[in-house]
Amino acid sequence: MKEVFKIKVTLVKNILEANTRIAEQNRKLFADRNVMAINIMSAPGAGKTTLIERTIKALKQNFEIAVIEGDIQSTYDAEKIAATGASVVQINTGGACHLDGNMISEVVDQFDLDLIDLLIIENVGNLVCPAEFDVGENFKVMLLSIPEGDDKPLKYPLIFNESSVLLINKIDLLPYVDCSVEKIRRESLKINPDLEIFEISCRKEEGLVGWYKWLEKKMEKR
């Protein structure tokens, strides 16, 4: 039993190390082309696609935005993004619960990176695996919706620790859901004191200005 466990640990380590090498190649490619890449992660249904739609709408006059959509199956979200006018490529993982560096590497040449300012990567809906795999992004962004509850930072600390931004979405549902935003803030900042937190409603388009300004500031620095 001990030998089996040792083999599993070694295998996981090798997979992560190989992924990190490819992710670094992606990151260098983005840097050489002056592209800022963000990796948006959340549970299914938290509002990632709607957030991306709103972000494109708000920033497309000043920045060229492209999107990589990650899903287990279907092109549903990619079709919604395409309707905004942004360039989009769909990755169907066929069962894998996350995107990895190699998946991004295989599709990124479908974009003309010289024309792109911001590459948004929408990861597969999952609170565990996406946080473990670097895809070459500059920043990881975590989206948590109010209906999921305020216990998620304690249950899934890695995704909060790895993220630069936490967007607490669907605040318009607070009157109807037993969820404490203050508890989410408190527990998240215990895990990651540098976390930027924005309370938003993508549906009502509330609180998004702070998020847009954060993105603009990061892109202007590049």
Summary of the structure (lengths in Angstrom):
residues: 222
radius of gyration: 17.4
end to end distance: 50.5
largest distance: 58.9
contacts: 717
relative contact order: 0.17
helix: 50%
strand: 19%
